[in-house]
Structures are given as C-alpha cells and as structure tokens.
Amino acid sequence: MLDKQHSLFVCTTCASVWQDGKRVGESKGEQLLLHLQELAQDWELRNKFLIQGVECMSACNHSCVIAFTAEGKSTYIFGDLPVDGSASAVLQCASQYYAKPDGLLPWSERPEILRKGILAKIPPLNKWAKLNISCC
C-alpha cells in the first residue's frame, strides 16, 4: 500500500478577491499551496505525495481547504486553515496519513490545527465497490 501515489490537494480559489467576476491577485489558497511546496522540498515524503493545486473544492465558507487522498484509503477534507502557520501541520498530518494502511486519522493523533477543521471523511472507493451497492 505504501508504494501507491498519495495526493494532497489544495484549493487555489480559497479566499480569493473578486472584481467584476474575475479573480484579482493571489488567493490565500495559492499562498498556502506555495508554503506547502516550499516546505515540502525538504520533506522525506516529497516523492511519495503529489502536492497539487485544484480549482475550487466547493467549500468556500471554510477556506483554506486541503484534501488527502490515495487509492484504497479514506479521503479527508480539511478547511478553515490559516495560510500562515498551517503548512508544517498539514505535512505532518500527511505523513501520518501516508503511514496508515487504511488512511484513518484519529482525531487525537492529528496536529491541533487539523482537529477542528475536518469537513469530510470519505470512505475508499474500493470499499463501496465491494458492497455491490446499486442506485436508482
């Protein structure tokens, strides 16, 4: 499991300034992404985690928003992250996520800043497929 690609998504539209229907300047999400990319240059998992900016994660009331995901693991989405001071906690939590075969991140083990901001925990896709659930 540990050889599978892991991703850290960062919403790049979080906390944007808008004028006349267009984004102006650098968003807080873009700033967080830059902090994470800079810090990750010396991170032991830099070649195991893809750190990627994504356009709008639809959690605008909870910016800044990030997500951890990997095949066969639960996906976690966190919000309400401040730009300053959260990058090292995010990478610490990403390391914990990577180390867990199922990706489960118990509340008590997460860095403080990622205890309050959980927006969703989505079960792995392959678990739903095994249940043979059909809809509609």
C-alpha positions as CSV (number, residue, x, y, z in Angstrom):
1,M,0.0,0.0,0.0
2,L,2.8,2.4,0.8
3,D,4.0,2.4,-2.8
4,K,0.7,3.9,-4.1
5,Q,0.6,7.5,-5.1
6,H,-0.8,9.9,-2.5
7,S,-2.1,13.3,-3.2
8,L,-2.5,16.5,-1.2
9,F,-5.0,18.8,-3.0
10,V,-5.0,22.5,-2.1
11,C,-7.9,24.7,-3.3
12,T,-6.4,27.6,-5.2
13,T,-9.5,29.7,-5.3
14,C,-9.9,29.8,-1.5
15,A,-10.2,33.3,-0.1
16,S,-9.9,35.0,-3.5
17,V,-10.6,38.6,-4.1
18,W,-13.1,39.1,-7.0
19,Q,-13.8,42.2,-9.1
20,D,-16.2,42.3,-12.0
21,G,-16.5,38.5,-11.9
22,K,-12.7,37.9,-12.1
23,R,-10.1,36.9,-9.6
24,V,-7.7,39.6,-8.7
25,G,-4.2,38.9,-7.3
26,E,-3.1,35.8,-5.4
27,S,-5.6,33.9,-3.3
28,K,-5.0,32.7,0.2
29,G,-5.3,29.1,-1.3
30,E,-2.5,29.9,-3.7
31,Q,-0.4,31.3,-0.9
32,L,-0.9,28.1,1.2
33,L,0.0,25.9,-1.8
34,L,3.3,27.9,-2.2
35,H,4.0,27.5,1.5
36,L,3.4,23.7,1.2
37,Q,5.5,23.4,-1.9
38,E,8.4,25.3,-0.3
39,L,8.3,23.3,2.9
40,A,8.0,20.0,1.0
41,Q,11.3,20.5,-0.7
42,D,13.0,19.1,2.5
43,W,10.2,16.7,3.4
44,E,11.0,13.0,3.5
45,L,7.8,12.1,1.5
46,R,8.3,14.7,-1.2
47,N,8.5,11.9,-3.8
48,K,5.6,10.0,-2.4
49,F,3.0,12.8,-2.3
50,L,1.8,14.8,-5.2
51,I,1.0,18.3,-3.9
52,Q,-1.4,19.8,-6.4
53,G,-3.5,22.9,-6.6
54,V,-7.1,22.5,-7.8
55,E,-9.7,25.0,-8.8
56,C,-12.4,25.3,-6.2
57,M,-13.2,22.5,-3.8
58,S,-16.7,23.9,-3.2
59,A,-16.0,24.7,0.5
60,C,-15.8,28.5,0.1
61,N,-17.2,29.2,3.6
62,H,-14.3,27.2,5.1
63,S,-11.2,28.5,3.3
64,C,-8.5,27.5,3.1
65,V,-9.3,23.9,2.1
66,I,-7.0,20.9,1.6
67,A,-7.6,17.1,1.0
68,F,-5.6,13.9,1.4
69,T,-6.4,11.1,-0.9
70,A,-4.9,7.8,-2.1
71,E,-6.2,4.6,-3.6
72,G,-7.6,2.2,-1.0
73,K,-7.7,4.9,1.7
74,S,-10.3,7.2,3.1
75,T,-10.2,10.7,1.7
76,Y,-10.0,13.6,4.2
77,I,-11.0,17.1,3.5
78,F,-10.0,19.9,5.9
79,G,-11.0,23.5,6.0
80,D,-10.6,26.7,7.9
81,L,-6.9,26.5,7.7
82,P,-4.9,29.8,8.1
83,V,-2.3,30.5,5.4
84,D,0.4,31.3,8.0
85,G,1.4,28.5,10.3
86,S,-0.6,25.6,8.9
87,A,1.8,24.2,6.2
88,S,4.0,22.2,8.6
89,A,0.9,20.8,10.4
90,V,-0.5,19.8,7.0
91,L,2.7,18.0,6.1
92,Q,2.9,16.3,9.5
93,C,-0.7,15.1,9.1
94,A,0.1,14.0,5.5
95,S,3.0,11.9,6.9
96,Q,0.5,10.3,9.4
97,Y,-1.9,9.6,6.5
98,Y,0.8,8.0,4.4
99,A,1.9,5.7,7.3
100,K,-1.6,4.3,7.9
101,P,-2.6,1.5,5.5
102,D,-6.2,2.5,5.7
103,G,-5.5,6.2,5.8
104,L,-7.5,6.7,9.0
105,L,-6.5,9.7,11.0
106,P,-7.9,9.6,14.6
107,W,-8.8,13.0,16.0
108,S,-6.4,12.7,18.9
109,E,-3.4,11.9,16.7
110,R,-3.9,14.8,14.3
111,P,-2.0,18.1,14.7
112,E,-4.0,20.6,16.7
113,I,-4.9,22.8,13.7
114,L,-6.4,19.8,11.8
115,R,-8.6,18.6,14.7
116,K,-11.3,21.3,14.3
117,G,-11.3,21.8,10.5
118,I,-12.5,18.4,9.3
119,L,-15.1,18.9,6.6
120,A,-15.4,15.3,5.4
121,K,-14.1,11.8,5.6
122,I,-15.0,9.8,2.5
123,P,-14.5,6.0,2.6
124,P,-12.3,4.4,0.0
125,L,-13.9,3.8,-3.4
126,N,-13.0,0.1,-3.4
127,K,-14.9,-0.4,-0.1
128,W,-18.1,0.8,-1.8
129,A,-17.5,-1.4,-4.8
130,K,-17.1,-4.5,-2.6
131,L,-20.5,-3.8,-1.1
132,N,-22.1,-4.1,-4.5
133,I,-24.4,-1.2,-4.0
134,S,-26.5,-0.1,-6.8
135,C,-28.6,3.0,-7.0
136,C,-31.5,4.3,-9.0
